[in-house]
Amino acid sequence: MIVVHQCKLPCGVDIHTKEGASLLEGKLRKTLRIRGEEPLSWKIVRHSVDARKKPDLFDIYSCAVSFGKDRVREQNLVKKLRDRNVLYEEPAEYHFPVELHATDAATKQRPVIVGFGPAGIFAGLLLARAGLRPIILERGKAMAERVADVERLWQEGILDPSSNCQFGEGGAGTFSDGKLNTNVKDRQGRTDFVLRTFIEAGATEDISYEFHPHIGTDVLRNVVVNLRNEIISLGGEVRFQSEMTDLHIEGGRVAGVTVRQETTCYDIPTDTVILAPGHSARNTIRRLYEQKIPMEQKAFAVGLRVSHPQSLINHQQYGISDERELARLHLPAVSYKLTAHAKDGRGVYSFCMCPGGYIVNASSEPGRLAVNGMSDYLRDSRRANSAVVVTVDSGIFQSEEVLAGMEFQEQIEEKAFRLADGRVPVERYRDFEQGFAEGAGVYEATPDGNDLSDAERLCIKGQCHAAPVHTLMPEELTQDFIEGMQAFEHRIPGYTGDGAYVCGIESRTSSPVRILRGEDFQSEIEGLYPCGEGAGYAGGITSAAIDGMKVAEAAAAHIAAKLGTD
């Protein structure tokens, strides 16, 4: 196919209308020198906004043009035009690389997948499509029950340790912004496969071409349920409220798992376990560590959620803050990505930025509190929030023990819980900075002191309360955080102004451990496949899904090899 880049239109042109599509097609015809009466098949493959001359804004499109199966014509046209913005590309189409006969596979032990987040979902989907009928264990509840449990936490402060923002159908990504961008280098078409699979399951088509694709937590929930139903229709099982409590190992090989389902326990014999428990399954990690499954300490980051009026961010990025004008130009709430280095060398950066989103109580353990960011598809809350985090390594907790980072997370979450009696602790940023400089006694409550109105006004999902957040992190991390915030003020004037609030703790940015695996994706325990974000191999929905695919490919190949030798 031919890909035409840098197709520029003024913002406000709706290319989903006949007139807008005609304007964009006219750009393509002019660039390719194709007459108006000649049929032209095209689609958008990338869209971004050019705000370099704000407030004069432009939509920039890349479009794929096809002449059917006439690839020679496409290649010759590209050579003839000699335009650096017109390229010939062979699309990477994903194919599962392992062929299995379902009848043979059905006679063997079924693979078990631990966790039903993005990694577990896509591993399960591919294995189910291959006829391997995976059994997927998810400690949390199915979507509808999970959502009700999370709402109960937010409204009443009642936590269910097995059903919350971390555990349950869809994993932690179910209560997030639903970002789908990834830094994974992929030449096998896996990224497109993930996005196309989401679209087929109910996501909007724009995730296939937006520069910063975003599915939205409200849309993602339905998508996940549809993917679960497909897995079941293909012979797989998804068992909710089912936690793996033990891994059976015999002769250096996986032999099965023990499962606790509510009040009962049972064993599943299997020689294949895909371990995708998510970054918050601490008891699972501890049990595996006790069983001497090889793992190592991994650097991660902690910090605070920072909240601003979305209008401040829109004005900085677009040069426009008026909501009616933004709607006329079809411009969504805009995001940002910021990085800095503190004087001591640690990195400080924005993480999981949620335009038009909410800060949520994302706790999963009694007596501990963690926050995260979440956005619906429309991103229309009028508040922007982002984690601002500082990189953490063994120098902070002064231990080389494998689980020291996880224990540090637990300690700081316990402190966050105590700071506001289990509610989300909130502090105006200017008070935060002053309080840290002058001591813990300098601190003011949010203006009206009313927990409910503060939560609504600051777009916080969960009970919140004014608290001295500046006392939450170790002093050296707080100093780094402040230096980062001051650097970000130069990038976005007003970033540290009166409209800025901080709350915490943002401690679940990534797993603090990595469960080791080889080039065949197996642990040194044969048949054990560490996978996804919780095992230390991904960071976000798409990268976790891709890792789940890679592990499914490896597991299927291993199973196929055994079928051929048995």
C-alpha positions as CSV (number, residue, x, y, z in Angstrom):
1,M,0.0,0.0,0.0
2,I,1.0,3.7,-0.4
3,V,1.1,5.8,2.8
4,V,0.8,9.5,2.3
5,H,2.0,11.5,5.3
6,Q,1.6,15.2,6.2
7,C,-1.9,15.7,4.9
8,K,-2.8,19.0,6.6
9,L,-6.3,20.4,7.3
10,P,-7.3,23.3,9.6
11,C,-8.7,22.1,12.9
12,G,-12.5,22.1,12.8
13,V,-12.9,20.1,9.6
14,D,-14.8,17.0,10.4
15,I,-13.5,14.3,8.2
16,H,-16.3,12.0,9.2
17,T,-18.7,14.1,7.2
18,K,-19.0,13.9,3.4
19,E,-17.6,17.4,3.0
20,G,-14.6,16.8,5.3
21,A,-13.8,13.4,3.8
22,S,-13.9,15.1,0.3
23,L,-11.4,17.7,1.4
24,L,-9.0,15.1,2.7
25,E,-9.4,13.0,-0.4
26,G,-8.7,16.0,-2.5
27,K,-5.4,16.4,-0.7
28,L,-4.5,12.8,-1.4
29,R,-5.4,13.1,-5.1
30,K,-3.4,16.2,-5.5
31,T,-0.4,14.6,-3.8
32,L,-0.6,11.4,-5.8
33,R,-1.7,13.2,-9.1
34,I,-4.8,11.0,-9.5
35,R,-7.7,12.4,-11.4
36,G,-11.0,13.0,-9.7
37,E,-13.0,10.5,-11.7
38,E,-10.6,7.6,-10.9
39,P,-11.7,5.4,-8.0
40,L,-9.5,5.8,-4.9
41,S,-9.5,3.6,-1.8
42,W,-8.0,5.1,1.3
43,K,-8.2,5.1,5.1
44,I,-6.6,7.1,7.9
45,V,-3.7,5.4,9.6
46,R,-2.4,8.2,11.8
47,H,-3.8,11.5,13.2
48,S,-2.2,14.2,15.3
49,V,-2.6,17.9,16.0
50,D,0.0,20.4,15.0
51,A,0.0,23.2,17.6
52,R,3.3,24.8,16.8
53,K,1.7,28.0,15.6
54,K,-1.1,28.1,18.2
55,P,-3.8,29.3,18.3
56,D,-3.6,28.4,14.6
57,L,-4.1,24.7,14.8
58,F,-4.0,22.0,12.1
59,D,-5.0,18.3,11.9
60,I,-2.2,16.2,10.4
61,Y,-3.2,12.9,8.8
62,S,-1.3,10.0,7.3
63,C,-3.5,8.0,5.0
64,A,-3.1,4.5,3.4
65,V,-4.0,4.4,-0.3
66,S,-4.6,1.1,-2.1
67,F,-5.0,0.0,-5.7
68,G,-6.3,-3.4,-4.7
69,K,-3.8,-6.1,-5.5
70,D,-1.8,-4.0,-8.0
71,R,1.3,-3.6,-5.8
72,V,3.5,-3.0,-8.9
73,R,1.4,0.1,-9.7
74,E,1.7,1.3,-6.2
75,Q,5.5,0.8,-6.1
76,N,5.9,2.5,-9.5
77,L,3.8,5.5,-8.5
78,V,5.9,6.0,-5.4
79,K,9.1,5.9,-7.4
80,K,7.7,8.3,-10.0
81,L,6.6,10.9,-7.4
82,R,9.9,11.0,-5.4
83,D,8.1,12.6,-2.5
84,R,9.5,12.0,0.9
85,N,6.0,12.1,2.3
86,V,4.8,9.3,0.0
87,L,6.0,5.9,0.9
88,Y,5.3,2.3,-0.1
89,E,4.8,0.0,2.8
90,E,4.0,-3.7,3.2
91,P,1.5,-3.9,6.1
92,A,2.6,-6.3,8.9
93,E,-0.3,-8.7,9.4
94,Y,-0.1,-10.8,12.5
95,H,-0.4,-14.6,12.2
96,F,-0.2,-17.0,15.2
97,P,3.0,-18.9,14.4
98,V,2.0,-22.3,15.8
99,E,-0.4,-24.8,14.2
100,L,-2.1,-27.2,16.5
101,H,-4.7,-29.9,15.9
102,A,-7.4,-29.3,18.4
103,T,-8.2,-33.0,18.8
104,D,-4.6,-33.7,19.8
105,A,-4.4,-30.6,22.1
106,A,-7.7,-31.5,23.8
107,T,-6.2,-34.8,25.1
108,K,-3.5,-33.1,27.0
109,Q,-3.5,-31.0,30.2
110,R,-5.0,-27.6,29.7
111,P,-2.8,-24.6,30.2
112,V,-3.6,-22.4,33.2
113,I,-3.3,-18.6,33.1
114,V,-3.1,-16.7,36.4
115,G,-4.6,-13.3,36.0
116,F,-7.2,-11.8,33.6
117,G,-5.6,-8.4,32.9
118,P,-4.4,-7.4,29.4
119,A,-1.6,-10.0,29.4
120,G,-3.8,-12.8,30.6
121,I,-6.6,-11.8,28.3
122,F,-4.5,-11.9,25.1
123,A,-2.6,-15.0,26.2
124,G,-6.0,-16.7,26.8
125,L,-7.5,-15.4,23.6
126,L,-4.7,-16.8,21.4
127,L,-4.5,-20.1,23.2
128,A,-8.3,-20.5,22.9
129,R,-8.2,-19.7,19.2
130,A,-5.5,-22.4,18.9
131,G,-7.9,-24.9,20.5
132,L,-6.0,-25.3,23.8
133,R,-9.0,-24.4,26.0
134,P,-7.1,-22.5,28.7
135,I,-8.3,-22.2,32.2
136,I,-7.9,-18.6,33.4
137,L,-7.8,-17.9,37.1
138,E,-8.8,-14.4,38.3
139,R,-8.8,-13.7,42.0
140,G,-11.2,-10.8,41.6
141,K,-14.8,-10.7,40.4
142,A,-16.5,-10.4,37.1
143,M,-17.0,-6.9,35.7
144,A,-20.4,-5.9,37.0
145,E,-19.7,-7.1,40.5
146,R,-16.3,-5.6,40.5
147,V,-17.6,-2.2,39.4
148,A,-20.1,-2.3,42.3
149,D,-17.4,-3.1,44.8
150,V,-15.2,-0.3,43.6
151,E,-18.1,2.2,43.8
152,R,-18.7,1.0,47.4
153,L,-15.1,1.8,48.2
154,W,-15.4,5.2,46.7
155,Q,-18.8,6.1,48.2
156,E,-18.6,4.3,51.6
157,G,-14.9,3.6,52.2
158,I,-15.5,-0.2,52.3
159,L,-12.7,-2.1,50.6
160,D,-13.0,-5.7,49.2
161,P,-9.3,-6.9,49.1
162,S,-10.2,-9.3,46.2
163,S,-12.3,-6.9,44.2
164,N,-11.1,-3.4,43.6
165,C,-9.2,-1.2,41.2
166,Q,-6.3,-3.7,41.1
167,F,-8.1,-7.1,41.1
168,G,-10.9,-8.3,39.0
169,E,-11.9,-8.7,35.3
170,G,-9.6,-6.7,33.1
171,G,-6.9,-6.0,35.7
172,A,-5.8,-2.6,36.8
173,G,-6.3,-1.2,33.3
174,T,-10.1,-1.4,33.8
175,F,-9.9,1.6,36.1
176,S,-7.4,3.8,34.3
177,D,-7.2,6.3,31.4
178,G,-7.1,3.4,28.9
179,K,-4.0,4.6,27.1
180,L,-3.0,2.3,24.3
181,N,0.3,3.9,23.1
182,T,3.4,1.8,23.6
183,N,7.1,2.0,23.1
184,V,7.4,-1.7,22.2
185,K,9.1,-2.1,18.8
186,D,6.9,-4.5,16.9
187,R,7.5,-5.8,13.3
188,Q,5.2,-8.8,13.5
189,G,1.9,-6.8,13.6
190,R,1.1,-7.5,17.2
191,T,0.3,-3.9,18.1
192,D,-2.1,-3.6,15.2
193,F,-3.6,-7.0,16.2
194,V,-4.2,-5.7,19.8
195,L,-5.9,-2.5,18.6
196,R,-8.0,-4.3,15.9
197,T,-9.0,-6.9,18.5
198,F,-10.2,-4.1,20.8
199,I,-12.2,-2.5,17.9
200,E,-13.8,-5.8,17.0
201,A,-14.8,-6.2,20.7
202,G,-16.5,-2.8,20.8
203,A,-13.8,0.0,21.0
204,T,-14.0,3.0,18.7
205,E,-12.2,2.9,15.3
206,D,-10.1,6.0,16.2
207,I,-7.8,3.9,18.4
208,S,-6.3,2.5,15.2
209,Y,-5.0,5.9,14.0
210,E,-4.8,8.4,16.8
211,F,-1.3,9.4,17.7
212,H,-2.2,9.0,21.4
213,P,-4.8,6.2,21.3
214,H,-7.2,6.1,24.3
215,I,-10.0,3.7,24.9
216,G,-11.6,5.1,28.1
217,T,-12.4,3.1,31.2
218,D,-16.1,3.1,30.4
219,V,-15.6,1.6,26.9
220,L,-12.9,-0.8,28.0
221,R,-15.2,-2.5,30.5
222,N,-17.5,-3.7,27.7
223,V,-14.6,-4.6,25.5
224,V,-13.1,-6.9,28.2
225,V,-16.4,-8.7,28.8
226,N,-16.8,-9.3,25.0
227,L,-13.2,-10.8,24.9
228,R,-14.1,-13.0,27.9
229,N,-17.1,-14.3,26.1
230,E,-15.1,-15.1,23.0
231,I,-12.6,-17.1,25.0
232,I,-15.4,-19.1,26.6
233,S,-17.1,-19.7,23.3
234,L,-13.9,-21.3,22.1
235,G,-13.7,-23.7,24.9
236,G,-11.7,-21.7,27.4
237,E,-12.8,-21.0,31.0
238,V,-12.5,-17.8,33.1
239,R,-12.9,-18.6,36.8
240,F,-13.5,-15.6,38.9
241,Q,-12.8,-15.3,42.7
242,S,-10.2,-18.0,42.0
243,E,-6.7,-17.3,43.4
244,M,-3.7,-19.5,42.8
245,T,-2.3,-20.1,46.2
246,D,0.4,-22.7,45.4
247,L,2.5,-23.8,42.4
248,H,3.2,-27.5,42.2
249,I,6.7,-28.3,40.9
250,E,8.1,-31.8,40.3
251,G,11.5,-32.5,38.9
252,G,12.1,-28.9,37.9
253,R,8.8,-28.8,36.0
254,V,5.4,-27.4,36.6
255,A,3.0,-30.1,37.7
256,G,-0.1,-28.1,38.7
257,V,-1.6,-25.3,40.9
258,T,-3.7,-25.1,44.0
259,V,-6.6,-22.7,43.7
260,R,-8.7,-21.1,46.5
261,Q,-12.2,-20.2,45.3
262,E,-14.0,-18.4,48.0
263,T,-14.1,-20.9,50.9
264,T,-12.9,-24.0,49.0
265,C,-9.5,-25.2,47.7
266,Y,-8.8,-27.6,44.8
267,D,-5.9,-28.6,42.6
268,I,-5.5,-28.4,38.8
269,P,-3.0,-30.7,37.2
270,T,-1.2,-28.9,34.4
271,D,2.3,-28.7,32.8
272,T,1.8,-25.1,31.6
273,V,1.3,-22.0,33.8
274,I,1.3,-18.5,32.4
275,L,1.8,-16.2,35.3
276,A,0.2,-12.8,34.7
277,P,-0.9,-11.7,38.2
278,G,-0.5,-7.9,37.8
279,H,1.7,-5.6,39.8
280,S,-0.3,-5.7,43.0
281,A,-0.5,-9.5,43.6
282,R,2.0,-9.2,46.5
283,N,1.0,-12.4,48.3
284,T,1.5,-14.3,45.0
285,I,5.0,-12.9,44.6
286,R,5.8,-13.7,48.2
287,R,4.7,-17.3,47.8
288,L,6.7,-17.7,44.6
289,Y,9.7,-16.2,46.3
290,E,9.3,-18.8,49.1
291,Q,9.3,-21.5,46.5
292,K,12.6,-20.1,45.2
293,I,11.3,-19.1,41.8
294,P,14.1,-16.9,40.4
295,M,13.4,-13.2,40.6
296,E,15.2,-10.0,41.0
297,Q,14.7,-6.5,42.4
298,K,13.6,-4.0,39.7
299,A,13.7,-0.2,39.7
300,F,10.4,1.5,39.8
301,A,8.9,5.0,40.7
302,V,6.7,6.5,43.4
303,G,5.2,10.0,43.7
304,L,2.0,11.9,43.9
305,R,-1.0,12.7,41.7
306,V,-1.1,16.3,40.6
307,S,-4.4,17.9,39.7
308,H,-5.0,21.0,37.6
309,P,-7.9,22.7,35.8
310,Q,-8.0,21.1,32.3
311,S,-8.4,24.6,30.9
312,L,-4.8,25.4,32.1
313,I,-3.4,22.5,30.1
314,N,-5.6,23.2,27.1
315,H,-4.4,26.8,26.9
316,Q,-0.8,25.9,27.2
317,Q,-0.9,23.2,24.5
318,Y,-3.5,24.7,22.2
319,G,-3.5,28.4,23.0
320,I,-7.2,28.0,23.6
321,S,-9.1,27.4,26.8
322,D,-12.7,28.2,25.9
323,E,-14.7,24.9,25.9
324,R,-17.1,26.0,23.1
325,E,-14.2,26.9,20.8
326,L,-12.5,23.6,21.5
327,A,-15.7,21.8,20.7
328,R,-16.1,23.7,17.4
329,L,-12.6,22.7,16.4
330,H,-13.2,19.1,17.5
331,L,-10.3,19.3,19.9
332,P,-10.3,16.9,22.9
333,A,-8.9,17.6,26.3
334,V,-5.2,17.6,25.7
335,S,-2.5,15.6,27.5
336,Y,1.1,16.4,28.3
337,K,4.4,14.4,29.0
338,L,7.1,16.0,31.1
339,T,10.5,14.9,32.3
340,A,13.2,16.5,34.4
341,H,16.3,15.5,36.4
342,A,16.7,16.4,40.1
343,K,20.0,17.7,41.4
344,D,20.8,14.3,42.8
345,G,20.5,12.7,39.4
346,R,17.1,11.0,39.9
347,G,14.6,11.2,37.1
348,V,11.3,13.0,37.7
349,Y,8.5,12.5,35.2
350,S,4.8,12.7,34.6
351,F,3.1,9.3,34.4
352,C,-0.3,8.1,33.3
353,M,-1.6,11.6,32.6
354,C,-5.4,11.7,32.5
355,P,-6.9,14.6,30.6
356,G,-10.4,15.4,31.7
357,G,-10.1,12.6,34.2
358,Y,-10.4,11.6,37.8
359,I,-8.1,10.7,40.7
360,V,-9.2,7.4,42.2
361,N,-8.7,5.6,45.4
362,A,-7.0,2.5,43.9
363,S,-6.3,0.7,47.2
364,S,-6.3,-3.1,47.3
365,E,-5.1,-4.0,50.8
366,P,-6.6,-3.1,54.3
367,G,-4.6,-0.4,56.1
368,R,-2.9,0.7,52.9
369,L,-3.8,3.5,50.4
370,A,-2.8,4.0,46.8
371,V,-4.2,6.4,44.1
372,N,-4.3,6.3,40.4
373,G,-5.8,8.3,37.5
374,M,-8.8,7.3,35.4
375,S,-10.6,8.9,32.4
376,D,-13.8,8.0,30.5
377,Y,-13.8,8.0,26.7
378,L,-15.0,11.6,26.5
379,R,-12.5,12.9,29.0
380,D,-14.9,15.6,30.1
381,S,-14.4,16.0,33.9
382,R,-12.8,19.5,33.5
383,R,-9.8,18.5,35.6
384,A,-6.5,17.1,34.4
385,N,-4.4,14.9,36.6
386,S,-1.1,13.1,36.3
387,A,1.2,11.2,38.5
388,V,4.5,13.0,39.0
389,V,6.9,10.3,40.1
390,V,10.6,9.9,41.1
391,T,12.7,6.9,40.2
392,V,13.4,4.6,43.1
393,D,16.2,2.0,43.5
394,S,17.8,0.1,46.3
395,G,19.6,3.3,47.5
396,I,16.3,4.6,48.9
397,F,15.4,1.5,51.0
398,Q,19.0,0.5,51.5
399,S,18.6,-3.2,50.9
400,E,19.5,-5.6,48.1
401,E,16.8,-8.0,49.2
402,V,14.6,-9.0,46.3
403,L,11.3,-8.0,48.0
404,A,12.7,-4.8,49.6
405,G,11.1,-2.5,47.0
406,M,7.7,-4.2,47.5
407,E,8.1,-3.7,51.3
408,F,8.9,0.0,50.7
409,Q,5.7,0.3,48.7
410,E,3.7,-1.2,51.5
411,Q,5.3,1.0,54.2
412,I,4.6,4.2,52.2
413,E,1.0,3.1,51.5
414,E,0.4,2.5,55.2
415,K,1.6,6.0,55.9
416,A,-0.8,7.4,53.3
417,F,-3.7,5.5,54.9
418,R,-2.9,6.9,58.3
419,L,-2.5,10.4,57.0
420,A,-6.2,10.9,56.4
421,D,-7.8,7.9,58.2
422,G,-8.2,5.8,55.1
423,R,-9.4,8.7,52.9
424,V,-7.3,10.1,50.0
425,P,-5.0,12.8,51.5
426,V,-5.1,16.1,49.6
427,E,-3.0,19.3,49.8
428,R,-2.8,22.4,47.8
429,Y,0.6,22.3,46.0
430,R,1.7,25.7,47.3
431,D,1.0,24.6,50.9
432,F,2.9,21.3,50.1
433,E,6.0,23.2,49.0
434,Q,5.9,25.7,51.9
435,G,5.2,22.9,54.4
436,F,8.2,20.9,53.3
437,A,10.4,24.0,53.4
438,E,9.3,25.2,56.8
439,G,8.2,22.0,58.6
440,A,5.2,19.8,59.0
441,G,3.3,22.4,61.1
442,V,2.7,24.7,58.1
443,Y,-0.3,23.4,56.4
444,E,-3.8,24.6,55.5
445,A,-6.9,22.6,54.6
446,T,-8.6,22.8,51.3
447,P,-10.9,25.9,51.1
448,D,-14.2,24.7,52.4
449,G,-13.0,21.6,54.4
450,N,-16.0,19.6,53.1
451,D,-14.9,16.2,52.1
452,L,-17.7,15.5,49.6
453,S,-17.6,18.9,47.9
454,D,-13.8,18.7,47.7
455,A,-13.9,15.3,46.1
456,E,-16.5,16.5,43.5
457,R,-14.7,19.8,42.8
458,L,-11.2,18.1,42.5
459,C,-12.7,15.2,40.5
460,I,-11.6,12.6,43.1
461,K,-13.4,9.2,43.1
462,G,-13.3,8.2,46.7
463,Q,-13.5,10.0,50.0
464,C,-10.8,12.6,50.5
465,H,-9.6,14.8,53.3
466,A,-7.1,17.7,53.6
467,A,-3.8,16.4,55.0
468,P,-0.1,17.3,55.1
469,V,0.9,15.3,52.0
470,H,4.3,16.9,52.1
471,T,5.2,14.5,55.0
472,L,4.3,11.4,53.1
473,M,7.4,10.5,51.1
474,P,11.0,10.3,52.3
475,E,12.6,13.7,52.4
476,E,15.0,13.1,49.5
477,L,12.2,12.0,47.2
478,T,10.1,14.9,48.2
479,Q,12.9,17.3,47.4
480,D,13.3,15.6,44.0
481,F,9.5,15.9,43.4
482,I,9.6,19.6,44.2
483,E,12.6,20.2,41.8
484,G,10.6,18.4,39.1
485,M,7.5,20.4,39.7
486,Q,9.5,23.6,39.5
487,A,11.0,22.5,36.2
488,F,7.6,21.7,34.9
489,E,6.4,25.2,35.8
490,H,8.8,26.5,33.2
491,R,7.2,24.2,30.6
492,I,3.6,24.9,31.7
493,P,3.2,28.3,33.4
494,G,0.7,27.8,36.3
495,Y,1.7,24.2,36.9
496,T,2.6,25.0,40.5
497,G,-0.1,27.7,40.8
498,D,-3.2,28.1,43.0
499,G,-5.1,25.5,40.9
500,A,-2.6,22.7,41.6
501,Y,-3.4,20.1,44.2
502,V,-1.4,16.9,45.2
503,C,-2.6,13.7,46.7
504,G,-1.0,10.3,47.2
505,I,0.4,7.9,47.2
506,E,1.1,6.9,43.6
507,S,3.0,3.7,44.3
508,R,1.8,1.2,41.8
509,T,3.6,2.6,38.7
510,S,5.2,-0.8,37.9
511,S,6.3,-4.0,39.6
512,P,9.2,-3.7,42.0
513,V,10.4,-7.2,41.0
514,R,11.1,-9.1,37.8
515,I,10.4,-12.8,37.7
516,L,13.3,-14.1,35.6
517,R,12.7,-15.9,32.3
518,G,14.8,-17.1,29.4
519,E,14.7,-16.5,25.7
520,D,12.0,-19.2,25.5
521,F,9.9,-17.1,27.9
522,Q,10.1,-19.8,30.5
523,S,11.4,-19.5,34.0
524,E,14.1,-22.0,34.9
525,I,11.1,-24.1,36.0
526,E,9.9,-25.7,32.8
527,G,6.4,-24.8,31.9
528,L,6.3,-21.6,34.0
529,Y,5.9,-18.5,31.9
530,P,6.2,-15.1,33.8
531,C,4.2,-12.6,31.8
532,G,3.0,-9.0,31.7
533,E,3.4,-6.1,34.1
534,G,3.3,-8.0,37.3
535,A,6.2,-10.2,36.3
536,G,8.2,-7.1,35.3
537,Y,7.9,-7.3,31.5
538,A,5.4,-4.6,30.5
539,G,4.2,-1.2,31.4
540,G,0.7,-0.4,30.2
541,I,-2.3,-2.1,28.5
542,T,-0.8,-2.6,25.0
543,S,2.7,-3.7,26.1
544,A,1.1,-6.1,28.5
545,A,-1.2,-7.5,25.8
546,I,1.8,-7.9,23.4
547,D,3.7,-9.7,26.1
548,G,0.8,-12.0,26.7
549,M,0.8,-12.8,22.9
550,K,4.5,-13.5,22.9
551,V,4.2,-15.8,25.9
552,A,1.2,-17.6,24.3
553,E,3.2,-18.2,21.2
554,A,6.1,-19.7,23.2
555,A,3.8,-21.8,25.3
556,A,1.9,-23.1,22.3
557,A,5.2,-24.0,20.5
558,H,6.3,-25.9,23.6
559,I,3.0,-27.7,23.8
560,A,3.2,-28.5,20.1
561,A,6.7,-29.9,20.5
562,K,5.6,-32.2,23.3
563,L,2.6,-33.3,21.3
564,G,5.0,-34.3,18.5
565,T,7.2,-36.4,20.9
566,D,4.6,-38.0,23.1
